[in-house]
Amino acid sequence: MTEESSRLDYGYVNLPMNVDEILGKDFWIFDNITASMLPSFTEPVKLTASISIFVRKGHFKFSNNLIVYDFDGPAIVNIRNGETLQLLSISPDFSASFIVMSKFFVEDIFLHINDMQNLSAMSRHPVAKIPIDILPKFESLYKSLRLVSSDIGNPQLLKALQHSIIAFYYRYAYRCYDLLSNGGDTGARLSDRFIKLVKDKFKTERFLEYYADELGVTPKHLSRTVKAQTGYSAASWIERFLILEAKILLKSTNLTIQQISDTLNFPTQSFFGKYFKKNVGVSPKLYRNS
């Protein structure tokens, strides 16, 4: 095994858990990833960098912030820094390339494309089908990015990579989101705003009335709309984010159960334990040790 392939395998296998320590830079490209190279993990993990996945072919099923996506390539998948990913299944013929980007790198790109017509659709839909006629353009983009990223002596390397991606979005990638663009759908926008608010506030705000007040709607309207858009009631989203965070803290940190209970603002460790067992089926201690 060459030094480069060894570095790629190590970086990829550990990517979901601690990407910042592995990368040490703002941009990394992983090419020709197959099903046999993917890690076997079933627990949710929170990403510390953004990932853009070019799926050439094969079937891919994953959960992103508790929403399940089940699709076939060719497709483009964008998962942002801070989002929670859980791999559910992939087919043996899966083939893809990954771009890993730091928060700084991605924010600089979005400063340039914040006026793009389909930006809202891109934010709402982490998965988009790639029209067959522009599939060769994606191959060309990744070939170009590999060449640019190998020029480590270029003092403007990051800017060159960023502008290559920005130009590609304006020229070709926007078409992936044309069919998903739904700017007039107020239900989708309300649901998106609600889920974002829950993601920010679920540790301290557990009651639906708070979110309804913040969004300027009645609790009944909010719950009905969110249920229609996502398949889950608004109240269940609050609960699911809470349980998801508890699982992540139990599996990926050394915090004590008391500290996790405090972090999630439960009144007592006992209350947290009963709440967790009711929703998961086992106690926090058993879940951590499983």
C-alpha positions as CSV (number, residue, x, y, z in Angstrom):
1,M,0.0,0.0,0.0
2,T,1.4,3.4,-0.9
3,E,1.7,6.2,1.6
4,E,-1.1,8.1,-0.2
5,S,-3.6,5.2,-0.2
6,S,-2.8,4.6,3.4
7,R,-3.5,8.2,4.3
8,L,-6.7,8.1,2.4
9,D,-8.0,5.0,4.1
10,Y,-7.1,6.3,7.5
11,G,-8.7,9.7,6.8
12,Y,-11.8,8.1,5.4
13,V,-12.4,5.5,8.1
14,N,-12.1,8.0,10.9
15,L,-13.7,11.0,9.0
16,P,-17.1,11.0,10.7
17,M,-15.7,10.9,14.3
18,N,-12.9,13.5,14.4
19,V,-12.3,15.1,11.0
20,D,-10.6,18.3,12.3
21,E,-7.7,16.3,13.7
22,I,-7.3,14.2,10.6
23,L,-7.4,17.0,8.0
24,G,-5.3,19.7,9.4
25,K,-6.4,21.8,6.4
26,D,-9.4,23.2,4.7
27,F,-9.9,20.9,1.8
28,W,-9.5,17.2,1.2
29,I,-10.7,15.1,-1.7
30,F,-11.3,11.3,-1.5
31,D,-11.7,9.7,-4.9
32,N,-13.1,6.4,-6.2
33,I,-14.7,5.3,-2.9
34,T,-16.4,1.9,-3.1
35,A,-18.7,0.0,-0.8
36,S,-15.8,-2.1,0.6
37,M,-14.0,1.1,1.7
38,L,-16.8,2.5,3.7
39,P,-16.7,2.1,7.5
40,S,-19.3,-0.1,9.1
41,F,-21.1,2.1,11.7
42,T,-24.7,2.2,12.7
43,E,-24.6,4.8,15.5
44,P,-25.3,8.5,14.6
45,V,-22.2,10.8,14.5
46,K,-22.0,14.5,14.4
47,L,-19.7,15.9,11.6
48,T,-17.2,18.6,12.3
49,A,-16.7,19.5,8.6
50,S,-18.9,19.7,5.5
51,I,-19.0,16.8,3.0
52,S,-20.0,16.9,-0.6
53,I,-20.5,13.4,-2.1
54,F,-20.6,12.8,-5.8
55,V,-22.4,9.4,-6.1
56,R,-21.7,8.0,-9.5
57,K,-23.8,4.8,-9.1
58,G,-25.3,2.5,-6.6
59,H,-27.9,2.7,-3.9
60,F,-27.3,4.8,-0.7
61,K,-29.5,5.1,2.4
62,F,-28.6,7.4,5.3
63,S,-30.1,9.6,8.0
64,N,-29.3,13.3,8.1
65,N,-30.5,15.1,11.2
66,L,-33.0,12.3,11.7
67,I,-34.5,12.5,8.2
68,V,-34.0,9.4,6.1
69,Y,-32.8,9.7,2.5
70,D,-33.0,6.7,0.2
71,F,-31.8,7.2,-3.3
72,D,-29.8,5.8,-6.3
73,G,-26.9,7.5,-8.1
74,P,-26.0,9.6,-10.0
75,A,-26.7,12.2,-7.3
76,I,-25.0,14.9,-5.3
77,V,-25.2,14.8,-1.5
78,N,-24.3,17.8,0.7
79,I,-24.0,17.4,4.5
80,R,-23.0,20.4,6.5
81,N,-20.8,21.0,9.4
82,G,-22.6,20.3,12.7
83,E,-25.2,18.0,11.1
84,T,-25.7,14.4,12.4
85,L,-25.1,11.5,10.0
86,Q,-26.1,7.9,10.3
87,L,-25.2,5.5,7.5
88,L,-28.0,2.9,7.1
89,S,-27.2,0.9,3.9
90,I,-25.3,1.0,0.6
91,S,-25.3,-1.4,-2.4
92,P,-22.3,-3.4,-3.4
93,D,-21.9,-1.4,-6.7
94,F,-21.7,1.9,-4.8
95,S,-19.1,4.3,-6.3
96,A,-18.5,7.9,-5.2
97,S,-16.0,10.7,-4.6
98,F,-16.0,12.8,-1.5
99,I,-14.9,16.4,-0.9
100,V,-14.4,17.4,2.7
101,M,-14.4,21.1,3.5
102,S,-13.7,23.0,6.7
103,K,-16.4,25.4,8.0
104,F,-14.2,28.4,6.9
105,F,-13.9,27.0,3.4
106,V,-17.6,26.5,3.0
107,E,-18.6,29.8,4.5
108,D,-16.4,31.6,2.0
109,I,-18.1,29.7,-0.8
110,F,-21.6,30.6,0.4
111,L,-20.6,34.3,0.6
112,H,-20.2,34.1,-3.2
113,I,-23.3,32.1,-4.0
114,N,-25.8,33.5,-1.6
115,D,-27.7,35.1,-4.5
116,M,-28.0,31.8,-6.4
117,Q,-31.6,31.2,-7.5
118,N,-31.9,27.6,-6.1
119,L,-30.0,28.2,-2.8
120,S,-33.1,27.7,-0.7
121,A,-33.8,24.3,-2.4
122,M,-30.1,23.3,-1.9
123,S,-30.4,24.1,1.8
124,R,-33.6,22.1,2.2
125,H,-32.5,19.1,0.2
126,P,-29.2,17.4,1.0
127,V,-29.7,15.0,-1.9
128,A,-30.3,16.0,-5.5
129,K,-30.3,13.9,-8.7
130,I,-27.7,14.8,-11.3
131,P,-29.1,15.2,-14.8
132,I,-27.4,12.6,-17.1
133,D,-26.3,15.2,-19.6
134,I,-24.1,17.0,-17.0
135,L,-22.7,13.9,-15.4
136,P,-19.5,14.2,-17.4
137,K,-19.2,17.8,-16.1
138,F,-19.0,16.4,-12.5
139,E,-16.3,14.0,-13.6
140,S,-14.4,16.9,-15.1
141,L,-14.8,19.0,-11.9
142,Y,-13.4,16.3,-9.7
143,K,-10.5,15.7,-12.0
144,S,-9.8,19.5,-12.0
145,L,-10.0,19.7,-8.2
146,R,-7.6,16.8,-7.8
147,L,-5.1,18.5,-10.1
148,V,-5.5,21.9,-8.3
149,S,-5.3,20.4,-4.8
150,S,-2.0,18.6,-5.7
151,D,-0.3,22.0,-6.4
152,I,0.7,22.5,-2.8
153,G,3.2,25.2,-3.7
154,N,0.5,27.5,-4.9
155,P,0.0,30.3,-2.3
156,Q,-3.5,30.8,-3.7
157,L,-4.5,27.2,-3.6
158,L,-7.7,27.6,-1.4
159,K,-8.9,30.4,-3.6
160,A,-8.3,28.4,-6.7
161,L,-10.3,25.5,-5.3
162,Q,-13.1,27.7,-4.0
163,H,-13.5,29.6,-7.3
164,S,-13.5,26.3,-9.3
165,I,-16.4,25.1,-7.1
166,I,-18.3,28.4,-7.3
167,A,-18.0,28.6,-11.1
168,F,-19.2,25.0,-11.4
169,Y,-22.3,25.7,-9.3
170,Y,-23.3,28.7,-11.4
171,R,-22.6,26.9,-14.7
172,Y,-23.9,23.4,-14.1
173,A,-24.8,22.3,-10.5
174,Y,-27.7,24.7,-10.1
175,R,-29.6,22.4,-12.5
176,C,-29.6,19.6,-9.9
177,Y,-31.9,21.8,-7.8
178,D,-34.3,23.1,-10.4
179,L,-36.9,20.4,-9.8
180,L,-36.5,20.7,-6.0
181,S,-37.0,24.5,-6.0
182,N,-40.3,25.3,-4.3
183,G,-40.0,28.9,-3.2
184,G,-43.8,29.3,-2.9
185,D,-44.3,26.4,-0.5
186,T,-44.9,28.1,2.8
187,G,-45.4,24.7,4.5
188,A,-41.9,23.6,3.5
189,R,-40.4,26.9,4.7
190,L,-42.2,26.7,8.0
191,S,-41.1,23.2,8.6
192,D,-37.5,24.1,7.7
193,R,-37.5,27.0,10.1
194,F,-39.0,24.9,12.9
195,I,-36.4,22.1,12.5
196,K,-33.6,24.6,12.5
197,L,-35.0,26.3,15.6
198,V,-35.4,22.9,17.4
199,K,-31.8,22.0,16.5
200,D,-30.7,25.3,18.2
201,K,-33.0,25.2,21.2
202,F,-33.9,21.6,22.1
203,K,-31.6,21.4,25.1
204,T,-33.5,24.2,26.9
205,E,-36.9,24.4,25.2
206,R,-39.1,21.3,25.3
207,F,-42.6,22.7,24.8
208,L,-44.3,23.1,21.4
209,E,-45.8,26.5,22.5
210,Y,-42.4,28.1,22.6
211,Y,-41.6,27.2,19.0
212,A,-45.1,28.2,17.8
213,D,-44.7,31.6,19.4
214,E,-41.2,32.1,17.9
215,L,-42.6,31.2,14.4
216,G,-45.7,33.2,14.8
217,V,-48.2,30.4,14.3
218,T,-50.5,28.3,16.5
219,P,-49.2,25.0,18.0
220,K,-51.9,23.1,16.1
221,H,-51.0,24.7,12.8
222,L,-47.3,24.1,13.4
223,S,-47.8,20.4,14.4
224,R,-50.1,19.7,11.4
225,T,-47.7,21.4,8.9
226,V,-44.6,19.7,10.2
227,K,-46.3,16.3,10.2
228,A,-47.4,16.8,6.6
229,Q,-43.9,17.9,5.5
230,T,-41.8,15.4,7.4
231,G,-44.0,12.5,8.5
232,Y,-43.3,13.4,12.2
233,S,-45.2,15.6,14.5
234,A,-43.5,18.8,15.8
235,A,-43.5,17.4,19.4
236,S,-41.8,14.2,18.2
237,W,-39.0,16.3,16.5
238,I,-38.1,17.9,19.8
239,E,-38.0,14.5,21.5
240,R,-36.0,12.9,18.7
241,F,-33.3,15.6,18.7
242,L,-33.0,15.3,22.5
243,I,-32.6,11.5,22.3
244,L,-30.2,11.7,19.4
245,E,-28.0,14.1,21.3
246,A,-28.1,11.9,24.4
247,K,-27.0,8.9,22.3
248,I,-24.1,10.9,20.8
249,L,-22.9,12.1,24.1
250,L,-23.1,8.6,25.6
251,K,-21.2,7.0,22.7
252,S,-18.7,9.7,21.7
253,T,-17.7,11.5,24.9
254,N,-16.4,10.6,28.4
255,L,-19.0,12.7,30.2
256,T,-20.6,11.0,33.1
257,I,-24.3,10.2,32.9
258,Q,-24.9,13.0,35.5
259,Q,-23.0,15.5,33.3
260,I,-25.0,14.5,30.3
261,S,-28.2,14.9,32.2
262,D,-27.0,18.4,33.3
263,T,-25.9,19.2,29.7
264,L,-29.4,18.4,28.4
265,N,-31.1,20.3,31.2
266,F,-32.9,17.4,32.9
267,P,-33.9,18.1,36.5
268,T,-32.2,15.0,37.8
269,Q,-30.1,12.1,36.6
270,S,-32.9,9.7,37.6
271,F,-35.4,11.7,35.4
272,F,-33.0,11.5,32.5
273,G,-32.5,7.8,32.9
274,K,-36.3,7.1,33.0
275,Y,-36.8,9.4,30.0
276,F,-34.0,7.7,28.0
277,K,-35.2,4.2,28.8
278,K,-38.8,5.0,27.9
279,N,-37.7,6.2,24.4
280,V,-34.7,3.9,23.7
281,G,-35.7,0.7,25.6
282,V,-32.5,0.5,27.7
283,S,-30.9,2.7,30.4
284,P,-28.2,5.2,29.5
285,K,-25.5,3.0,31.1
286,L,-26.6,-0.1,29.2
287,Y,-26.7,1.9,25.9
288,R,-23.2,3.2,26.5
289,N,-21.8,-0.2,27.1
290,S,-23.7,-2.0,24.3
